[in-house]
Amino acid sequence: MLLTIQYLRAISILMVLWAHLVGNFGAQGVDIFFVISGFIMMHIMHQRSQNYLEFFFARFFRIAPLYYLATALIILTGNAYEPTFWHIIQSFSLLKVYWHQPVLFVGWTLEYEFCFYLLCSISILFLKNQKSRFIFLSTALISLFVVIDLLIFNDKIYGHFLEFLLGMMCFFLRKRKFFNHLNPWACIGGIISGFCALIFVDIYFYNPLTFLRFIGYGIPSFVIVLFALSLENSVSVKEIKFLKIIGDASYAIYTFHMIALYLFSDLTRMYIQGQPLLAYGFLFLVSIGLGVVVHFYVEKPIRRVLIPRDCARACFKKIYSIQQSSTRWVRILKPLTSRI
């Protein structure tokens, strides 16, 4: 994995955690995550020879187990958002529903991710080269944006689907070696400029009802990711251990930090009164710590058990062979049934 991408994941999850803890700047970390996801999916489809089943299940097992576990825990602790039966079923399905949040409310981003993974799987099923897949995914993402964000739910034109497209553009710009040989200081300046743009937009142009988020947050996030990738090609990036660990654990921190905030906020109010900085600092560190522990002792073992590479590949090949056999039998039986 590219170190700069891991560092951006670390910074993004710290931003999101800060936003949920304090309520100010930081929600833009989600937009950076979406751009990174667009880049990573194109990178995976380019680097690995996978059929659509391998790709889909690999991504599903990447996000579903921790999300299901965190959702179950948030329900059991009594902190779920509207925990009705059908709401819980919808949350576990990972299908996007716009008129309410999932039970674990941070799951709304995973619903976008899941939709994007489905589209990528479809592109792998029907299309063989990267250019065709890019055109298909671009058309699908733009269509979803037009239909959902502009025509149906146009009170908040966030355009998160377009942020995946921006990430895909990062991949092709990097593949074609645009910005690949920039001066390292120019790359660092570009990254800093992107973060400054996020802060500037947040202060002067933020409006939760009419804000075009894919422009105000998505384009600066695109700039940040693009220059981070350029930096990786321009200089040997040194490993910063704590940032890499947080980047590796970013998904576990994201899915479990709300549980940490719910569980420890009462203790914080009881024992750290009148010292908001100390209270925020404690909750911040506890949330990171819980996520890191979950990453090493839950997420990684689950991945090894559920989807070891060789076992998964054999399983997917078996499913694929069954599918091919059924198709073959349909071809054999069709002339016979047509005579009946």
N, C-alpha and C positions, 0 to 999 in steps of 0.2 A: 504494500500500500504506500502511496506517495506521502511523504512526511508532511508536506505543506497542507495536504487535504486533512490529515489527522489533526494538525494544529488548528485548522479552521473549524473542524468539528468540536474540538475542545473549547475554543473561544465561543462558538455558537451556543453550545449547551450552557456555558457559564452565563451568557447573555440571557438565554431563556429562563434560567434559574433565577437570575436577578430580577427579571420582569415579573415572575410569579411571586417572588418574595417581597419586593419593594413596590412594584406596580408602575415603575417608570421605564426608562429606556431599556431595551433588551429583547423585545418580541421579534425584532428583525433577524434574530438568530434562526428562526424558522425558515425565513426566506433564503438564507444562506444554505441551510440544509436542503431545501428543494433544488436549488441550483446544483449543489454537490451531487445530489441523487441523479439528476439528469445526466451529468458528466459520467458518474460511476456506471450507470446502466449501459450507456453507449460503450464505455471502456470494456465492460464485461462481455457484451455481445461481440465486440471486436476481437478480444483476446482469447476467449474460450469457445471451443466447439461444443455447443450444447443444443439438444433439441428443446422444444418449447416446454415439455414436461419437466425436464431437468432444471431449466431456468426458473420456471414458476415455483416449483416446490423448494428449490434452494432459497429463493427470496421469501417464500411464505414461512419457512422454518427459521428464517433470519429474524422475522419480526413477530410472528404470532405467539410463540410460547411465552415470552416475557410479558407481552401485552395481555394475554389471557390470565397469567398469574397475577399481574398487577391489578387487572380488572376485578378478579375474584377477591383479592385482598381489600380493595377499596370498598367492595360491597360488604364484606364481612366486618369491616371496621365501622360501617355505618356512615361513610362519607361519600357514597356514590351520588351521582347526579341523576335524579328521577329514576330510581331502580325498579321500574315496572317490568313485568315479565317480557313483554315484546320489546321494550327498550334494551333489556339485557341481551335478548336474542340478536337484535340488530347490531349491538355493540360487538358481540362476538363474531358476527358475520364479516366485519370489516368493510361493509358496504356503505358508501357515502349517502347520508341522509341530511338534507340541508335545513330542515325545520327544527332540528334539535341536536344537541351535542351528545356524544357517546357517554356511557356511564362513567368511564374514566375520561374526563373531558379533554385531556391532552391527546386522546386517540383520534381527534379530528384530522391531525396531520397524517397519521398512519392510514386513514381511509383514502386520502389523496395518494399516498405512496402505493397502496394496494391497487388502486385503479390504474396507476401508471405501470405497475408490474404486469397487470393483465394485458394492457396494450402492448407492452414489450413482448410478452409471450405470444400474442397473436401475430405480431410482426415476424417473430422467429418461425412460427408455424407456416406462414404463407410466403415469406420473402427470404431470399437467399443472400443478398448483398447489403452492405451497410447503407449505401445511398438510397436504395428502395425503402429500407426500414426507416431511415431518417425522414424521407418524404411522407411515408404513411403516418409515423408518429407525430410529425409536425402538423399534418392535416387533421389528425384526430384530436390533438391537444388544442389547436386553434378552434376547431368545431365545438369542442366541449366548452371552451371559454365563451364563444359566441352564444351558444344555446343556453348554458347555465348561468353565466355571469351577466351577460348583456340582456337576454330575453326573459329569463324566468326569475332569477333572484338578483335583480339589478339594484337593490338598495345598497349592496356592498360589492363594488366591482373590484374584488381582490385579484383575480386572475392568477391564482396559484398554479393552474395548469401551464401557463406560459412560462413560469419560472423553471419547470422541467425542461422546456424547450431552450431556454437560455443556457442551461447546463449542457444540453446536447450540442449547442453551438460552441461551447468551450471545448468540447472534445474534438470537433472537426477543425477548429482553429488551431488547436495544439497538434493535431495529426498532420495538418498541412503546413506546420512549422511557422505560423504567424506568431509574432511576439516571442519566438523561442530563443532568440539570441540578444535579448535586451540587457542593458547594464543592470546588475543586481540592485543598485540603488534606485534605478528607474522603476523596477518591479516593486520594491519596498514602498516607494513613493506612490505607486498606483494603488497598492493595498491600503495604505494610510488614507489616501484620497477617497477610496470607496467607503471606509468606515466614517470619515468626516462627512461624506454625503448622507449617510444613514442618519447621523446625528442631526445634521442641518435640516433634513426633511422632517424628522421627528419633531423638531422644535418649532419650525415655521410653517409646515404645510400639512400636518397631520389632522385628518378629520375622519372619525370612524364610520361615517355614513357614506361619504362620497369619495373617499380616498382611493385613487388608482394604485393599489399596493404593488402590482407588478412593475409599475414605473418607478414609484418613489422608493421602494425597497428592493424590487427585483433587479433593476438595472445596476444600482450600486453593488448588490451581491454578485452579479455577473462580473463586474469589474474586479471585485476582490478575488473571486475564484480564478479568473483568467490570469491576473498578475501573479497569484500564488503559484499557479502551474508554470508560468513563465520563469518565476524565480527558481523552481525546481530544475528547470532545464539550463539555467544560466550559471548556477553555482551549486556546489555540494552542500546541501542543507544539513546542518548538524542536528543530531537527535537531542531533543530536550525531553528528558525522561518523564517529568510530571505532566507535561502537555500531551505527550504520546499516550500515557496511561489514561488521562481524562478523555482523549480522543477515542481511544479503543473502547472505553466504557461509556461513551456518550449516549448510546441508545439505552443502556441500563439506567443511567442517571435520569434520562428523559422520562422513561416509563415509571420509575419508582420515586422520583423526587417529591411528587405530590403526597405520597404516602408518608414520607419523612416529615414533610411540612405539617400534615394533619396530626401525626402522632406526637411530634415534639413541640408544636406551637403552644399547647396548654402548659407543658412543663416550663417552657420559656417564660410564659406570662407569670407563672407561679414563682419562679426562682430568679428571674432576671427582669425585675421591674424598674422602670425609669431609666433604662440604659439601652436605647434602641439599637445603637451600633453594635453593642455586644450581643444582643439578641439576634440581630440579622446575621452577624458573623457566625454565631453558633449554628443557626439553622442552615446557613449556606454550606458550612463545612460538613455538617451531619448529612445533608442531602447528597453532597459529592461522595462522602465516605460510604454511605449506604449503596449508592450506585456502583462504586468501584468494587465493593464486596460482592454485590449481586453479579457483576460482570465476571469476576474470577471464580466464584463458587456456585453460581447458578447458570448464567448464560453460556459460558464456555463448556461446562459439562453437558448441558442440554444439547448444544450443537453437536458434540461428539457422539452422544447417544442417539439422537433423532436422525441425524443426517451425516454419518461418516461417508466420505466421498465414494469409496469403492462400493459400499453396500447400497448407497442411494443410486449410484449409476446403474448397478445391476437391477435394482427395483424399477427404475424408470425404463430400462431397456425391456424388462418383462412386460410392463404396462404397454409399452410401445408395440411389442411383438403381438400381444393380445389384440391390440387395436388393428394392426395390420392383418392378422388372421381373420378377424371379424369382417374386415373390408373384403378380403379375398373370398370368404364364404358367401358374402352378399353377391359378389360378381358371379359365383358359380350357380347360386340358387335362383338368381333373377330370371334367366331364360326358362328354368323349369316352372317357376311360379307363374310366368306369363302365359303358359299353355293351359293352366287350370281354369 
